[in-house]
């Protein structure tokens, strides 16, 4: 966890001034516990921060050679004391440097001959691009799968840096944000990862796994120098510290998402609610056009997600207050209107699956955080009922992605299964 404020373009909510989320002790222990069947000689903790992962590693593996790396000069003495207390016989070395520095391979080689295990909780930010990042990505084998190199999550850079620093036949345990697991922009990255390395486990963590944030994150255990897996074990660790059973998915399905909840819902839905068609086959779906700031400055009311309350879910609502007709001036702006019979669904938000309503009256103008779903009149009631049902909400929730506020892509919404 490395970047200072001057190096950061965007910083996620809840992180400290370096963009770090601090791991709770039980999550650190969980990550180490998932790296079973290994007896490491040397362990690298890249962006060690407060040392939660280092402590868990020392407690499990004892007298190892531990190398910690962090840009924050103040953590060095803390990590020294932590290592002595957790495993007095362990050898500990600390490198004070940016974990994504191009000097790190040389500095690391001066401390140890090889690293066979790495643990990491990277910052959930998008760092300001610099030329050394391209070498990190290329050495790990990911240079051809990222559409815009200058817009890459720090977690991906940390993952790549760890893999290039590890010796052959080694293991990496890393915490990553939902973007790497679920976002369409990282689909090709997941394909390369699954083909070049052995993803031994992917575990969905509960929100609030980190101090001061509800960021959605996952544990990945990755083998370097091992045969790539044909089936990927997915699991979910819930807020009550219960681990789900394993769900094995093929590589092609894992490329779509490495998320237990997505695949569990998908498999269960296929059995219990067989679909006869998908929403995209009968619906025209359009998102609103006005941003939140634009909506507030308009001389007319704009319907936003905050206007769709959970208690209205599944109901046909009178929205005349947001526009009684299609007549009138809209300040020369292109706007997206809904009309009676349309269905409205929140596109973004932590509980977006609970914000789906029908338009009984009115012609509301929509913000860009709302989808307008237009279907033939004969299907309107059926579609609203199925989207707002318990099954429908579970489906929508399983397709959401995002580190903090969740969002639902139009591409996913078009595949919503309808049963007759």
C-alpha positions in Angstrom: 0.0 0.0 0.0 2.1 2.8 -1.3 1.0 5.9 -3.0 1.1 9.4 -1.4 -1.4 12.1 -2.2 0.6 13.7 -4.9 0.7 10.4 -6.8 -3.0 9.7 -6.7 -5.6 10.8 -9.2 -8.6 9.3 -7.4 -8.8 7.9 -3.9 -11.6 5.6 -2.7 -13.8 6.6 0.3 -12.7 5.5 3.7 -9.0 5.0 2.9 -6.2 6.9 4.7 -3.9 9.6 3.2 -2.0 6.9 1.2 -5.2 5.4 -0.2 -4.9 2.4 2.1 -7.7 0.3 3.7 -6.5 -1.4 6.9 -7.2 -5.1 7.1 -9.0 -6.4 10.2 -7.1 -9.1 12.0 -9.6 -11.9 11.1 -9.3 -11.1 7.4 -5.5 -11.2 7.6 -5.8 -14.6 9.3 -8.3 -15.8 6.7 -6.0 -14.9 3.8 -3.1 -16.8 5.3 -5.3 -19.8 6.2 -6.3 -20.1 2.5 -2.6 -20.5 1.5 -2.7 -24.0 2.6 -0.2 -26.8 1.7 2.9 -24.6 1.6 5.8 -24.2 4.0 7.5 -21.0 2.9 11.1 -20.0 3.6 10.7 -16.4 2.6 7.6 -14.1 2.6 7.2 -10.7 1.0 4.6 -8.3 2.3 4.4 -5.5 -0.4 2.8 -2.3 1.0 2.9 -3.8 4.5 1.2 -0.9 6.2 0.1 -1.7 9.8 1.3 -5.3 9.4 -1.9 -7.2 9.8 -0.9 -9.7 7.1 2.7 -9.9 8.3 1.5 -10.7 11.8 -0.8 -13.5 10.5 2.0 -14.9 8.4 4.5 -15.0 11.3 1.9 -16.6 13.6 1.2 -19.4 11.1 4.6 -20.0 9.6 6.9 -19.0 12.5 10.6 -18.7 11.8 10.4 -17.5 8.2 12.4 -14.8 6.4 10.0 -11.9 6.2 10.6 -8.9 4.0 8.3 -5.9 4.3 8.1 -3.0 1.9 6.3 0.3 2.5 6.7 3.9 1.3 5.6 5.2 4.8 8.8 5.8 6.8 6.9 5.8 10.1 5.9 2.1 9.8 9.4 0.6 9.8 9.9 0.6 13.6 6.4 -0.6 14.2 6.9 -3.6 11.8 10.2 -4.4 13.5 8.5 -4.6 16.9 5.6 -6.6 15.5 7.9 -9.2 13.9 9.9 -9.6 17.2 6.7 -10.1 19.2 4.9 -12.4 16.7 7.9 -14.7 16.0 11.1 -14.0 17.9 13.1 -16.4 15.8 12.1 -15.0 12.4 14.4 -12.9 10.3 12.9 -9.6 9.3 14.1 -7.1 6.7 12.3 -3.8 5.8 12.7 -1.8 2.6 11.6 1.8 2.7 10.5 2.5 -0.9 7.4 2.8 -3.0 6.3 -0.7 -3.7 5.9 0.0 -7.4 9.3 1.5 -7.7 11.5 0.3 -10.6 14.3 0.1 -8.0 12.5 -2.6 -5.9 13.8 -5.7 -7.7 17.4 -4.6 -7.1 16.7 -3.6 -3.5 15.0 -6.9 -2.8 17.8 -9.0 -4.3 20.2 -7.3 -1.9 18.1 -8.6 1.0 17.3 -12.1 -0.1 18.1 -14.7 -2.8 14.5 -15.5 -3.6 10.9 -15.1 -2.5 8.7 -18.1 -2.5 5.5 -16.6 -1.0 4.0 -13.1 -1.1 1.0 -11.6 0.8 -0.5 -8.2 -0.1 -3.3 -5.8 0.6 -2.9 -3.1 -2.0 -4.5 0.4 -2.0 -7.8 0.6 -3.8 -6.9 3.6 -6.0 -6.0 4.5 -9.6 -2.5 5.9 -9.4 -1.1 8.6 -11.6 0.6 6.7 -14.5 4.4 6.6 -14.8 6.7 4.9 -17.2 7.9 2.2 -14.9 4.4 0.7 -14.6 4.5 -0.6 -18.2 7.5 -2.8 -17.3 5.8 -4.2 -14.3 2.7 -5.1 -16.4 4.8 -6.5 -19.2 7.0 -8.7 -17.0 3.9 -10.3 -15.5 2.4 -11.0 -18.9 -0.5 -8.5 -18.8 0.6 -5.8 -21.3 -1.7 -7.0 -24.1 -4.9 -7.2 -22.1 -5.4 -3.7 -20.8 -7.3 -1.3 -23.0 -5.9 1.9 -21.4 -2.6 1.5 -19.6 -2.9 4.9 -17.9 -6.2 3.9 -16.2 -5.2 0.8 -14.2 -6.1 0.0 -10.6 -3.2 0.0 -8.2 -4.3 -3.5 -7.1 -3.5 -4.9 -10.6 -0.1 -3.2 -10.5 0.6 -4.7 -7.1 -0.5 -8.1 -8.3 1.8 -7.9 -11.3 4.7 -6.6 -9.2 4.4 -9.5 -6.8 4.3 -12.0 -9.6 7.4 -10.7 -11.2 9.3 -10.6 -7.9 8.3 -14.1 -6.9 10.5 -17.1 -7.8 9.1 -20.0 -9.8 6.9 -22.5 -7.9 5.6 -19.8 -5.6 2.3 -18.6 -4.1 0.7 -15.2 -3.8 -2.2 -14.3 -1.5 -3.6 -10.9 -2.3 -6.7 -8.9 -1.5 -8.2 -7.2 -4.6 -11.1 -4.9 -5.3 -14.3 -6.0 -7.0 -13.2 -4.2 -10.2 -10.6 -6.8 -11.0 -13.1 -9.6 -10.2 -16.2 -8.3 -12.0 -15.7 -5.3 -14.2 -15.9 -5.8 -18.0 -12.9 -3.6 -18.5 -10.8 -6.3 -16.8 -12.2 -9.3 -18.6 -9.2 -9.7 -20.8 -7.0 -9.4 -17.7 -8.9 -12.2 -16.0 -8.4 -14.3 -19.2 -4.7 -13.8 -19.2 -4.4 -14.4 -15.4 -6.3 -17.6 -15.6 -4.3 -18.8 -18.6 -0.8 -17.9 -17.3 -1.2 -18.6 -13.6 -3.0 -21.1 -11.4 -5.8 -19.3 -9.6 -6.2 -21.6 -6.7 -9.0 -19.8 -4.9 -11.2 -16.7 -5.1 -13.1 -15.7 -1.9 -15.7 -12.9 -1.8 -15.3 -11.0 1.5 -18.1 -9.3 3.4 -18.4 -5.5 3.3 -16.8 -3.8 6.3 -13.9 -6.2 6.1 -11.6 -3.2 6.3 -11.6 -0.5 9.0 -13.5 2.6 8.0 -15.0 1.4 4.7 -17.5 -1.0 3.2 -15.4 -1.6 0.1 -16.2 -4.8 -1.7 -13.1 -7.0 -1.9 -11.9 -10.5 -2.6 -9.0 -12.8 -1.6 -7.2 -14.4 -4.5 -4.6 -17.2 -4.0 -2.5 -17.5 -7.1 0.2 -20.1 -8.0 3.2 -19.1 -10.1 4.9 -21.8 -12.1 2.0 -24.2 -11.6 -0.3 -25.6 -14.2 -3.3 -23.4 -14.8 -6.5 -24.7 -13.3 -9.3 -26.1 -15.4 -11.8 -25.5 -12.5 -11.6 -22.5 -10.2 -12.9 -22.9 -6.6 -15.0 -19.9 -5.6 -16.3 -19.2 -2.0 -17.9 -16.6 0.1 -17.0 -15.5 3.6 -19.9 -13.8 5.2 -20.3 -11.1 7.9 -20.8 -13.9 10.5 -17.4 -15.4 9.7 -18.9 -18.4 8.0 -17.3 -19.8 4.9 -19.5 -21.2 2.1 -18.9 -24.5 0.4 -16.8 -24.5 -2.7 -18.4 -23.7 -6.1 -16.3 -25.0 -9.0 -16.5 -23.0 -12.2 -14.8 -23.5 -15.6 -12.3 -21.1 -16.9 -14.6 -19.6 -19.5 -17.2 -18.8 -16.8 -14.5 -17.5 -14.4 -13.3 -15.1 -17.1 -16.7 -13.5 -17.0 -16.5 -13.1 -13.2 -14.6 -14.6 -10.4 -17.4 -14.0 -8.0 -19.1 -16.7 -5.9 -22.4 -14.9 -5.6 -22.7 -14.3 -9.3 -22.2 -17.9 -10.2 -24.2 -19.4 -7.3 -27.2 -17.3 -8.2 -26.7 -18.1 -11.9 -26.6 -21.8 -11.3 -29.5 -21.8 -8.9 -31.6 -19.6 -11.1 -31.2 -22.0 -14.1 -32.6 -24.8 -12.0 -35.4 -23.1 -10.1 -36.4 -20.4 -12.5 -35.8 -21.6 -16.1 -36.0 -18.7 -18.5 -38.0 -18.7 -21.7 -36.5 -15.4 -22.9 -34.3 -12.5 -21.7 -35.3 -8.9 -21.1 -33.3 -7.6 -24.0 -35.4 -9.6 -26.4 -38.5 -7.5 -25.7 -37.2 -4.3 -24.0 -35.8 -1.0 -25.1 -33.5 0.1 -22.2 -32.1 3.6 -22.0 -30.3 5.4 -19.2 -31.1 9.0 -18.2 -28.9 11.8 -19.6 -28.5 14.3 -16.8 -25.7 14.0 -14.2 -26.5 14.6 -10.5 -24.9 18.1 -10.7 -26.8 18.9 -13.9 -30.0 17.7 -12.4 -29.7 20.1 -9.5 -29.1 23.0 -11.8 -32.1 22.4 -14.1 -35.2 24.6 -13.9 -37.4 21.6 -13.8 -37.5 18.5 -11.5 -35.4 15.5 -12.4 -36.1 12.0 -11.1 -33.0 10.6 -9.3 -32.3 7.3 -7.4 -33.1 9.1 -4.2 -36.7 9.6 -5.4 -37.1 5.8 -5.8 -37.5 4.7 -2.2 -37.3 1.0 -1.1 -41.0 1.0 0.0 -42.1 1.8 -3.5 -40.4 -1.2 -5.1 -42.7 -3.2 -7.4 -45.4 -0.5 -7.3 -46.9 1.6 -10.1 -46.3 5.2 -9.0 -47.8 8.6 -9.9 -44.8 10.6 -11.0 -46.6 13.7 -12.3 -44.6 15.9 -10.0 -41.6 15.2 -12.2 -43.5 16.2 -15.4 -47.1 16.0 -16.4 -46.7 16.0 -20.1 -44.1 15.9 -22.9 -44.8 19.5 -23.7 -42.6 22.4 -22.5 -39.1 23.6 -22.6 -36.2 21.7 -21.2 -33.7 24.5 -21.4 -32.3 23.3 -24.7 -31.0 20.1 -23.1 -31.3 16.6 -24.5 -33.3 14.7 -21.8 -34.6 11.2 -21.4 -38.2 11.0 -20.4 -40.3 8.1 -19.2 -44.0 7.7 -19.8 -46.8 5.7 -18.2 -46.1 2.0 -18.6 -42.3 2.4 -18.4 -40.3 0.7 -15.7 -37.6 2.6 -13.8 -34.6 0.9 -12.2 -31.7 2.5 -10.3 -28.4 2.0 -12.2 -26.1 2.8 -9.3 -26.3 2.5 -5.5 -25.7 0.1 -2.6 -29.3 -1.2 -2.7 -30.1 -0.6 -6.4 -31.9 -3.9 -6.7 -34.6 -2.6 -4.3 -35.3 0.5 -6.4 -37.5 -0.6 -9.3 -40.9 1.0 -10.0 -43.4 1.4 -12.7 -44.7 4.7 -14.1 -48.5 4.9 -13.6 -48.7 8.6 -14.4 -46.4 11.5 -15.4 -43.5 11.9 -17.8 -40.5 12.1 -15.5 -37.1 13.4 -16.7 -34.4 10.9 -15.6 -31.0 11.4 -14.2 -28.2 9.2 -15.6 -28.4 7.0 -12.5 -31.7 5.6 -13.6 -32.6 3.1 -16.4 -35.8 3.4 -18.4 -37.1 0.0 -19.4 -39.8 0.1 -22.1 -41.6 -3.1 -23.0 -44.8 -4.0 -24.9 -48.0 -3.1 -22.8 -48.9 -6.8 -22.5 -45.6 -7.5 -20.7 -45.4 -4.4 -18.4 -46.9 -5.9 -15.3 -45.1 -9.2 -15.7 -41.7 -7.6 -16.1 -42.1 -5.2 -13.1 -43.3 -8.2 -11.0 -40.3 -10.3 -11.9 -37.7 -7.6 -11.5 -39.0 -6.6 -8.1 -39.5 -10.2 -6.8 -37.1 -11.8 -4.3 -35.6 -13.9 -7.1 -35.4 -10.8 -9.4 -33.7 -8.7 -6.7 -31.2 -11.5 -6.0 -30.4 -11.7 -9.7 -29.8 -8.0 -9.9 -27.7 -7.9 -6.8 -25.5 -10.8 -8.1 -24.8 -8.8 -11.3 -23.8 -5.6 -9.5 -20.2 -4.6 -9.3 -18.1 -1.9 -7.8 -15.8 -1.3 -4.8 -18.0 1.1 -2.9 -21.3 2.1 -4.6 -22.6 -0.8 -6.7 -23.6 -0.4 -10.3 -25.4 -2.5 -12.9 -24.4 -2.5 -16.5 -26.9 -2.3 -19.4 -25.2 -5.4 -20.9 -26.1 -7.4 -17.8 -29.6 -6.0 -17.4 -30.4 -7.0 -21.0 -29.7 -10.7 -20.0 -32.3 -10.6 -17.1 -34.2 -13.9 -17.5 -38.0 -13.8 -17.9 -40.2 -16.7 -17.3 -43.7 -16.9 -18.8 
